[in-house]
């Protein structure tokens, strides 16, 4: 009888050991990958395209898994990137945004003779230990646009051309452009019109989702847009040259938390160089083509991003 109990005890222990091993295997399958880069998606197509390019490029050239999480504003992305325990490893932003929104400075804080990008990249590294990769090549700044019909009627090519005719024209834009809060308020409607000496007949703040529909319908004549927005083309708008350089540059760049490259050195010692492959590959025309493909033609972000990487010999077909 004693021998029987010993055998039963051994069998029970063996079963428990097997169950524990199985549980460990199963839990291991669902655990976080050994090497993972996490980022949040942007809430408009340009950021989404760049983030998808990062995912495709890094996963093609390394054993790192890239996880793109829910959409988030750039303000919240920066907060997650700079937390003590960050939930974000990198994201696409702009030197103008970093200057005004995250560093709480304005264009006048940039020393004479120093490039905006160089100043911002140094400041954000010193203050937040964030690395700004070399510029992607896009300058998605504010710009002023009018329908082609209005441009032809009033012979408009530059913003200065608006000065003698502004009193005959109406101006509409999203509510945010008329706001004055924070340092970024120096680039909004009031300072802009004062700088150029513009006095429009009437102004129309609208919801940002209605802006393009409103100008296409003739509800106002002049608006503020972003240079690489494919909807400018859909709405048949002419972007006027900022001939007096009121709006600062918004050069696109990947912002990377400092510790990422060290953490990934065993699996991807050349991660910094891989991300750097995107630098200088884009320009405003190329990005406008891509945002138009996504926002107007309805193509997927992944399809357009993959096509761009293949065309630039960064990914095999």
Protein Blocks (a to p, Z undefined) as FASTA:
>chain_A
ZZmmmmmmmmmmmmmmmmmmmmmmmmmmmmccfbdcdddddfbfklmmmmmmmmmmmmmm
mccdcdddddddfklmmmmmmmmbdcbfbdcddfklmmmmmnopafklpcghiafklmmm
mmmmmmnopacdddfhiacdddddddfklmmmnopabfklmmmmmmmpccdddfklmpcg
hjklmmmmklmmmmnopacfbdcdddfklmmmmmmnopambdcddfklmklmmnopacdd
dfkomaccddddddddfklmmmmmmmmmmlmmmmmmmgopacfklmmmmmmmmmmnopaf
klmmmmmmmmnopacZZ
